[in-house]
């Protein structure tokens, strides 16, 4: 069939596209920004159409000639008005998709009580979107609980909480039952529904229910981790979500709906799923966890909860995955990659670190006191480095002019740290990407990282600004040289130019 997938850059959507292609379907993808879809492994095998559900006039090209579509859009991290945005997007889609033979929507299992009284605004919103779609189009609505797979937000919340906290005092609602489903099983249902009938109506899907506490303890058992979880009748959902945002890499705008989704029992009736799809036997939660762990450890996570969306990279991006924190800052400068590389490869030594010099010196002094090298090693040459040589309290791990410089910290820290700079050409400009990596050792490592992060973030933000400024100053110097009288600079050597 000719199939349109909305939300293809999200966690489930990205995996679904691959499944549909394997099944022989002709896939078209709707993306707000084509660049966000072009980087996917399946990009060359699909048709990518740029459009936005909030702009009705952009939807006709995406829906032209399409027989069926998947609606996998949900406004996470889009502000307090996300319910209104979701409502508008669904109504725009219904108005534009009148010729569809079938629409498949993935929503959430509704609480046993009236969904309008549910604690979770996101569960209420997903239920409302399902109602809008079913009222206007021949819709098959799958309702699922937490999706468990390598890279899914639900799995990573369980994983990080269990890995990092040997003992937990948790709210009593972690004893509520929920109904998780392995991502592979969710994908099987989504693909199997295609072309079955115009509409299969509402279908709850999932494995056997268990409590959120049991979800964490099962993960602990699979990893051989002794864990103690004590439920207490305190801790409001918002406070619990803030704690999840602090302990895990999941931002609060995602942690809140995840936590609110388990505040009430959320268990569906899967009898209709068994009747309609007897060939699909949802794997037990323990097997889903084992598979997700294997995929994560093998580095085979294809898509992840944090990668959806489009547009330019943010100026600051903090993410934590597979046990390594990445703090990324980007700046676009009017300079060539060579000029940007000169700017960041000349840091350290007598020139110093450009900003917050007293903080760098204090860190070096503390490092010397505890047996580290401190800043006393300096640098061999003001601009040129070699792989493996020392640079203050760093070691040059990779040096590839004019694109990348990576430094590994040799200061005393409870973990392993790197600082990396990249110069990436973008037309006549260059994007400087500065990334601080930290792989903590045990709980003290995490405590160290997040303890110094407020100061750390200020220093590294100012550092990338200084590097960007230096790169543009070097670029302006090149421009002045090109405007000098012919031959005037023939025998002139630029200050600090590296020796041939």
Secondary structure, 3 states (H helix, E strand, C coil): CEEEEECCCCHHHHHHHHHHHHCCCEEEEEECCHHHHHCCCCHHHCEEEECCCCCHHHCHHHHCCCCEEEECCCCCCCCCCHHHHHHHHHHHHHHHCCCCCEEEEEEECCCCCCHHHCCCHHHHHHHHHHHHHHHHCCEEEEEECCEECCCCHHHHHHHHHHHHCCEEEEEHHHHCEECCEEHHHHHHHHHHCCCCCCCCEEEECCCCCEEHHHHHHHHHHHHCCCCEEEEECCCCHHHHHHHHHHHCCCCHHHHHHHHHCCCCCECCCCHHHHHHCCCCCCCCHHHHHHHHHHHHHCCCCCCCCCCCCCCCCCCEEEEEECCEEEEEEEEEECCCHHHHHHHHHCCCHHHCCCCCHHHHHHHHHHHHHCCCCCCCCCCCCCCCCCCCCEECCEEEEEEECCCEEEEEECCCCCEEEEEEEEEEEECCEEEEEEEEEEEECHHHHHHHHHHHHHHHHHHHHHHHHHHHHHHHHHHHHHHHHHHCCCCCCCCCCCCCCCCC
